[in-house]
Amino acid sequence: MDGTTGRVSELRFLELVSDWKGAAASCIGNSRLNGVYHFAFTIWLMLFQRLESKSMQEALAEEFFMSSSSGGGVLAEWRGRSRKLSTGKVSQRTGGFARARQRIGLANLSALAGHVRSKLTLKAGSKGSIFVIDGTTVTIARTKANVEEFGLHRMEGGDLHFPRVRMVAAHDLETGIPTIPVLGTLRVGECEIAEEVVPQLPEDSTILGDRGFGIFHFVHLVQKGRKRSVVRLTDRIFKRVAGGLVAPGNWERAVTWTPSKDDLKGNEENFDTHASVPGRLLQYQINRPGYRSITLKLFTTTDLSAAELAELYLQRVQVETWIRNVKQDLGIAFINAKHPDTVRKELYVAYMAFAMVCAAMCDIATQGNVSVKRISFSYVRHALRAISLSLPHDDTNFELLWARIVNAALQVQIPIRKKHRSFPRILKRGKSKFQTNVMRNNCQKNNTNCK
């Protein structure tokens, strides 16, 4: 394909795909040699549907109209092989896209996501030495296949109508670029799902986890993968690892963590009674203006000082913002997919799109000499979508366009809070308009009309 034709973002995406497979981009991962939806175009639609959070029908209309007006892009190489593209009579129905998405193999998509992540990590200039791991839940459509794969979550008032899946990924603390997410049911804990996440990280890296990962299973898994860990412990586990000797104030102590009877239950294949993890146990109190005091109880296998570990753990909260960006801004809080494999494909592509935005944010922060935390995720996401809809550009014009976007993104930086918070942060939940089974039973007992 001529490098001076087509929309530049599409061309660069094709370069990534071609570099991954080492073959013509239009023939990758799809046994069908004719038609509109080849591998690269299908992934392209899934990516930029997430960036704009539009329906697939809207994404199809924009893509076909813009490709026909620019005369290039992802579809340029495919015009000679498709009668519909040559004549311009392409259906706007989404059935063809749905069948093409089913033809994409999970292994191919996972390999492409890993390749894109490594390329973007190099571009962002990340050292890749500290990662923060965390999990979240995603609601999916209620279908027979999804219910059989992930089950229904049981609550006090009964089963939830929509299935939920648990998802775990690790983010680069410096750039936010994530690993490939791993899915499981709500019956499986985050640490069990993390068994497939930890091997994706480089050796000698440090993994930061909250109290959900502060168990022997996780720290032993990290040690077995030749990595270091910094995890926060609950009061009960902290007291047991310390041998019952917990003194007030700031202190640290070298310990050897061995599994308890509860740790050995169900984990006989991973470790036995002779397993152990040497490290340090520390207690450190943090007092910040405008925030309540926090007493951190950490276990670590690193050589960092107590003050450095406390400062490092305070940065862990950034992962909550990244998870919110993925779920809300990229629209995966609810995935309307009817098959578990399609759910995984949508999440792979969503995290690929998130990595692209994070790499762009790092580039903007580097050019502006500011912290990447002050760059607006939403603004950069819309800027990438605007580039994807722009007319043909050569490299010179693209650099001018990107310079304008960098300048604009630096003008809308997230402001620094000048005054410290004078009130506690609380979570207010609105009253649901739907009655639960418990509410309905109470109303029937009391003969009241609950609304």
KABELGI-V730165 format. One record per pair of residues at least 12 apart in sequence whose C-alpha atoms are under 6 Angstrom apart, sorted by the first residue. I is the first residue (numbers start at 1). J is the second residue. D is the distance in whole Angstrom. If there is no record, write none. Layout:
i->[I | I]
j->[J | J]
d->[D | D]
//
This chain:
i->[4 | 5 | 5 | 6 | 6 | 6 | 7 | 7 | 7 | 9 | 10 | 10 | 34 | 34 | 35 | 41 | 47 | 47 | 50 | 51 | 53 | 53 | 70 | 113 | 120 | 124 | 124 | 129 | 129 | 130 | 130 | 130 | 130 | 131 | 131 | 131 | 131 | 132 | 132 | 132 | 132 | 133 | 133 | 133 | 134 | 135 | 135 | 136 | 136 | 137 | 137 | 137 | 138 | 138 | 138 | 139 | 139 | 140 | 140 | 140 | 140 | 141 | 141 | 142 | 143 | 145 | 146 | 146 | 150 | 157 | 157 | 157 | 165 | 165 | 166 | 166 | 166 | 166 | 167 | 167 | 168 | 168 | 169 | 177 | 177 | 191 | 203 | 203 | 204 | 205 | 206 | 206 | 207 | 208 | 208 | 209 | 210 | 210 | 211 | 211 | 214 | 214 | 214 | 228 | 229 | 229 | 230 | 230 | 231 | 231 | 232 | 232 | 233 | 233 | 250 | 250 | 251 | 251 | 252 | 252 | 253 | 253 | 254 | 254 | 255 | 255 | 256 | 256 | 257 | 257 | 258 | 279 | 279 | 280 | 280 | 281 | 281 | 282 | 282 | 283 | 283 | 284 | 290 | 290 | 290 | 357 | 364 | 374 | 374 | 375]
j->[394 | 72 | 392 | 72 | 73 | 392 | 73 | 391 | 392 | 388 | 73 | 74 | 81 | 82 | 82 | 74 | 349 | 353 | 330 | 330 | 330 | 331 | 391 | 352 | 359 | 359 | 362 | 205 | 206 | 173 | 205 | 206 | 207 | 171 | 172 | 173 | 207 | 170 | 171 | 207 | 208 | 169 | 170 | 209 | 168 | 167 | 168 | 166 | 167 | 165 | 166 | 167 | 164 | 165 | 333 | 164 | 334 | 163 | 334 | 335 | 336 | 336 | 337 | 162 | 338 | 339 | 339 | 340 | 185 | 436 | 437 | 438 | 184 | 185 | 183 | 184 | 185 | 186 | 182 | 183 | 181 | 182 | 181 | 355 | 358 | 218 | 226 | 227 | 227 | 227 | 228 | 229 | 229 | 230 | 231 | 231 | 231 | 232 | 232 | 233 | 231 | 232 | 233 | 301 | 300 | 301 | 299 | 300 | 298 | 299 | 297 | 298 | 297 | 298 | 283 | 284 | 282 | 283 | 281 | 282 | 280 | 281 | 279 | 280 | 279 | 280 | 277 | 278 | 276 | 277 | 276 | 300 | 301 | 299 | 300 | 298 | 299 | 297 | 298 | 296 | 297 | 296 | 420 | 421 | 422 | 381 | 406 | 413 | 414 | 413]
d->[5 | 6 | 6 | 4 | 4 | 5 | 5 | 6 | 5 | 5 | 6 | 6 | 6 | 6 | 5 | 6 | 6 | 6 | 5 | 6 | 6 | 6 | 6 | 6 | 6 | 5 | 6 | 5 | 6 | 6 | 6 | 5 | 6 | 5 | 5 | 5 | 5 | 5 | 5 | 6 | 5 | 6 | 4 | 6 | 6 | 5 | 4 | 6 | 5 | 5 | 5 | 6 | 6 | 5 | 5 | 4 | 5 | 6 | 5 | 5 | 6 | 5 | 6 | 5 | 6 | 6 | 6 | 6 | 5 | 6 | 5 | 5 | 6 | 5 | 6 | 5 | 6 | 6 | 6 | 5 | 6 | 5 | 5 | 5 | 6 | 6 | 6 | 6 | 5 | 5 | 5 | 5 | 5 | 5 | 6 | 5 | 6 | 5 | 5 | 5 | 5 | 6 | 5 | 6 | 5 | 6 | 6 | 4 | 6 | 6 | 6 | 4 | 6 | 6 | 5 | 5 | 6 | 5 | 5 | 4 | 6 | 5 | 6 | 4 | 6 | 6 | 6 | 4 | 5 | 5 | 5 | 6 | 5 | 6 | 5 | 6 | 5 | 6 | 5 | 6 | 5 | 5 | 5 | 5 | 5 | 6 | 5 | 5 | 5 | 5]
//
